[in-house]
Amino acid sequence: MKTAFRRHRLLFASIALGLSAFAVSYAAISSYVKSEPVVVAARDLEAFRKVAAGDVLIKEIPVKAVAPGYLKSLGDAIGRYTRSPVVKGQVLMLGHLIADKSEAGLSYDLPADGRAFFLPVPASRAMGGLVRPGERVDLISAARGSGNILDPRSEAFTLARGLLVLETVREATSGEFFGVAVLASPQECEAMAKCLENGNVYLSLVPRSAAAQVVGNAEVWPAK
């Protein structure tokens, strides 16, 4: 046996070195050979779009090919919203999605031709702060500091009608009413900004029964 070992020791040494090299190589590449299910985009997705079942699929990818934080099941993605544009085939990570569209901000629900505008109106000029999101208001403008009621410039007039209240803004601790965010056209925003700089503005509440009649008929800088 010893004679055979001595005779073939070069062969045995080569085999040992080969096995060692194989073990080292296997340890190095095993993490690349091993795969995990990941969620990838099945099509291009726009930002702030709700992910549906047909928007994503499962694909096996080597573990070392993706960074930590990737999604492993379709349930982790479906029903959530994309934070930014996603391209077809992209591996979805936790940071790519948000749980609720409210995290996207008010701009998510704004129509393309609409703008959100904040009216810093105190409670005393906004129905005592009783205005609620989803209601509609008329915006009334009145000049500041004029004591002559016969002066046409001192007359109050309705600047805009049927503005949709998107949100009411209050101080987080005290609950003090700071104003409302309304949906308006760009032209209405310009007119409201001018009135806020040059006069006082008041909010009057539009009845729900009449709200449908004023939608789309907002009055901006009416002829006097």
ChimeraX attribute file (.defattr): number of C-alpha atoms within 10 A of each C-alpha:
attribute: neighborCount
match mode: 1-to-1
recipient: residues
	/A:1	6
	/A:2	8
	/A:3	8
	/A:4	8
	/A:5	11
	/A:6	11
	/A:7	11
	/A:8	12
	/A:9	13
	/A:10	11
	/A:11	12
	/A:12	13
	/A:13	11
	/A:14	12
	/A:15	12
	/A:16	12
	/A:17	12
	/A:18	12
	/A:19	12
	/A:20	12
	/A:21	12
	/A:22	12
	/A:23	11
	/A:24	11
	/A:25	11
	/A:26	13
	/A:27	11
	/A:28	11
	/A:29	11
	/A:30	13
	/A:31	13
	/A:32	14
	/A:33	13
	/A:34	12
	/A:35	15
	/A:36	15
	/A:37	17
	/A:38	21
	/A:39	24
	/A:40	26
	/A:41	21
	/A:42	18
	/A:43	15
	/A:44	14
	/A:45	19
	/A:46	15
	/A:47	16
	/A:48	21
	/A:49	18
	/A:50	20
	/A:51	19
	/A:52	13
	/A:53	12
	/A:54	10
	/A:55	17
	/A:56	24
	/A:57	18
	/A:58	17
	/A:59	16
	/A:60	13
	/A:61	17
	/A:62	15
	/A:63	17
	/A:64	15
	/A:65	11
	/A:66	14
	/A:67	9
	/A:68	10
	/A:69	10
	/A:70	18
	/A:71	20
	/A:72	19
	/A:73	16
	/A:74	19
	/A:75	11
	/A:76	16
	/A:77	28
	/A:78	16
	/A:79	17
	/A:80	19
	/A:81	24
	/A:82	24
	/A:83	19
	/A:84	15
	/A:85	12
	/A:86	21
	/A:87	15
	/A:88	13
	/A:89	15
	/A:90	14
	/A:91	23
	/A:92	23
	/A:93	19
	/A:94	12
	/A:95	12
	/A:96	18
	/A:97	24
	/A:98	19
	/A:99	15
	/A:100	14
	/A:101	18
	/A:102	13
	/A:103	12
	/A:104	16
	/A:105	11
	/A:106	14
	/A:107	12
	/A:108	13
	/A:109	12
	/A:110	14
	/A:111	11
	/A:112	8
	/A:113	8
	/A:114	17
	/A:115	19
	/A:116	21
	/A:117	20
	/A:118	20
	/A:119	22
	/A:120	16
	/A:121	18
	/A:122	18
	/A:123	17
	/A:124	11
	/A:125	16
	/A:126	23
	/A:127	14
	/A:128	11
	/A:129	20
	/A:130	10
	/A:131	20
	/A:132	13
	/A:133	14
	/A:134	13
	/A:135	18
	/A:136	27
	/A:137	24
	/A:138	20
	/A:139	23
	/A:140	19
	/A:141	23
	/A:142	20
	/A:143	17
	/A:144	11
	/A:145	9
	/A:146	12
	/A:147	9
	/A:148	10
	/A:149	10
	/A:150	9
	/A:151	9
	/A:152	9
	/A:153	11
	/A:154	17
	/A:155	14
	/A:156	16
	/A:157	15
	/A:158	19
	/A:159	21
	/A:160	23
	/A:161	24
	/A:162	27
	/A:163	28
	/A:164	21
	/A:165	21
	/A:166	21
	/A:167	19
	/A:168	19
	/A:169	18
	/A:170	14
	/A:171	9
	/A:172	8
	/A:173	6
	/A:174	7
	/A:175	9
	/A:176	13
	/A:177	20
	/A:178	17
	/A:179	21
	/A:180	25
	/A:181	20
	/A:182	25
	/A:183	21
	/A:184	24
	/A:185	19
	/A:186	14
	/A:187	13
	/A:188	21
	/A:189	21
	/A:190	13
	/A:191	15
	/A:192	24
	/A:193	14
	/A:194	11
	/A:195	18
	/A:196	16
	/A:197	9
	/A:198	13
	/A:199	14
	/A:200	16
	/A:201	25
	/A:202	21
	/A:203	28
	/A:204	17
	/A:205	19
	/A:206	18
	/A:207	12
	/A:208	10
	/A:209	7
	/A:210	11
	/A:211	17
	/A:212	13
	/A:213	10
	/A:214	16
	/A:215	13
	/A:216	11
	/A:217	12
	/A:218	17
	/A:219	17
	/A:220	18
	/A:221	15
	/A:222	9
	/A:223	5
	/A:224	6
